[in-house]
Amino acid sequence: MKPKRKVITRSPHRTVGLVSCGWLQKEVIEYESQLERRFIQRMLLTPGVKRIIDQPFTVTYGEEKDKSYTPDFLVEFFSGRTLIIEVKPEVFVKKWIEIFDQVSSILTQRVLSFHVVTDRMIDQADLPVMIELLLRYARGSVPDQSVEAVQAALRSTAESLSIAAVMQMAQVDKTVVLHMLGRTMLIFHDSISLADDTHIKSISLETDHENICIPSWLDAAAWNPDAGVRAQDRPKPSSVRRPDHSPKLYVGHRQGDESDFQS
């Protein structure tokens, strides 16, 4: 069993809670801060995500194996990828470099990719506000025939279509399109925007969405112990996906000796 967070017993100085996303998974996702909550929301809008698990396991490290670390999240993709995520304000990352170096080396041996995601990566412009709104639409319901009409409209062309064009072709209200975007039944062609001229397209869950996974959406390449933390003055990442910018990552399921993992 994975360690569970005692949500009702947390310090009053911390923000804790649950994110429910029944269209994706039965289990609720626990968070310990508003930053973690916004990360979960971003992942719910990331194409190809199959499951999000909070505090998935504990890693023991150190020469005597007397130290332990529990990552914040494990994110599984329909393509088979698995990413281990630490969410932390960027101002605190340098204090954790030594721990992250050791943990990432252990996880790499298990064919797991470790990523540190910061507030600077998550809180880009007004994206959190738009994502929050999309997830509100996702939690609602729309008629099946409306969903089918939208899907048929997008199947009629190999190109992406604007939200306005989809609404006109499918004869549906905008709330239907936003609902489908919120549940990643559709994806944004370029950047997240709720404007009528924003282009969208259909999604194949089994596709390896390399260009819209964590490396490019959040500018969070796999942690490299040899590189340490990147410079604080690096350019702020764009909210627009950059398919040719991010390095390719290979992330598989956990394999081999499990002695460093505690249940």
C-alpha positions, 0 to 999 in steps of 0.5 A, spaced: 500 500 500 502 506 498 503 511 504 496 516 504 496 523 506 492 524 512 488 530 509 484 532 515 490 532 520 495 537 516 498 543 519 493 549 518 498 553 515 498 548 509 493 547 503 490 540 503 485 537 499 482 532 494 481 533 486 476 528 483 476 527 476 471 521 475 472 521 467 479 519 468 480 515 474 476 512 480 481 514 485 481 522 488 488 525 487 490 528 494 494 535 494 498 538 499 498 545 496 495 550 491 501 549 487 500 541 487 493 542 485 494 546 479 499 541 477 494 536 477 489 540 473 495 541 468 496 534 468 488 533 467 489 537 461 495 533 458 493 529 452 494 521 453 494 521 461 491 515 464 492 515 471 495 520 476 497 517 483 499 521 489 505 519 493 506 513 489 511 509 493 517 511 498 525 511 496 530 509 501 537 512 499 544 513 502 549 509 504 546 506 510 539 506 506 537 510 512 534 516 509 527 516 505 524 520 500 516 520 497 515 523 490 509 527 490 506 524 484 506 518 479 503 520 472 501 514 467 500 515 460 496 510 455 502 510 451 506 506 457 510 512 459 511 513 467 513 519 470 515 521 477 514 528 479 516 532 485 512 539 485 516 544 489 517 552 488 523 554 485 526 558 490 526 551 494 529 547 489 537 548 490 536 546 497 534 539 495 539 538 489 543 533 493 537 529 495 534 529 488 541 527 485 540 521 489 533 519 488 533 520 480 539 516 480 535 510 483 529 511 479 533 511 473 536 504 475 528 502 475 527 505 468 523 511 471 524 518 469 524 523 475 522 530 474 522 536 478 516 541 476 516 548 479 511 554 480 515 558 474 513 552 470 506 551 472 503 558 473 504 561 466 500 567 464 493 566 465 493 558 464 491 556 471 485 560 470 483 557 463 485 550 465 480 551 472 474 553 467 475 548 462 475 543 468 469 546 470 466 544 464 469 537 464 465 536 470 458 537 467 455 533 462 453 533 455 448 529 450 452 523 447 449 526 440 453 532 441 459 529 442 458 524 436 457 530 432 463 534 434 467 528 433 464 527 426 466 534 424 473 533 426 473 526 422 471 530 416 478 533 415 485 531 416 486 538 418 485 542 425 479 546 426 477 552 429 472 552 435 467 556 431 468 552 425 466 545 429 460 549 433 458 551 426 459 544 423 456 540 429 451 545 430 453 545 438 454 550 443 461 552 445 460 548 452 460 542 448 466 543 445 469 546 452 467 540 455 470 535 451 477 539 451 476 539 459 476 531 458 481 531 453 476 528 448 479 533 444 486 537 444 489 544 442 492 544 436 497 549 438 496 553 445 491 553 450 486 558 449 478 559 449 477 564 444 473 562 438 479 562 433 483 557 437 484 550 433 483 544 436 483 536 433 481 529 435 486 525 439 488 518 439 490 516 446 495 510 444 499 515 441 505 517 444 504 525 445 511 526 445 511 534 444 505 535 449 508 531 455 511 534 461 518 536 457 515 541 453 508 544 456 512 545 463 519 545 460 521 540 465 526 535 462 528 529 466 532 531 472 540 530 471 544 529 477 550 531 472 547 538 471 544 540 477 538 545 477 538 550 471 540 557 472 534 561 475 535 566 470 533 562 464 527 565 459 520 564 462 517 558 458 512 559 453 505 556 454 505 554 447 507 547 445 514 546 442 514 540 439 521 541 436 524 544 442 524 538 448 529 532 448 525 525 447 525 521 453 524 514 454 520 512 460 518 505 462 514 501 468 518 500 474 523 494 473 528 490 477 529 489 484 524 493 488 529 493 495 529 501 494 521 501 494 517 501 501 510 499 501 
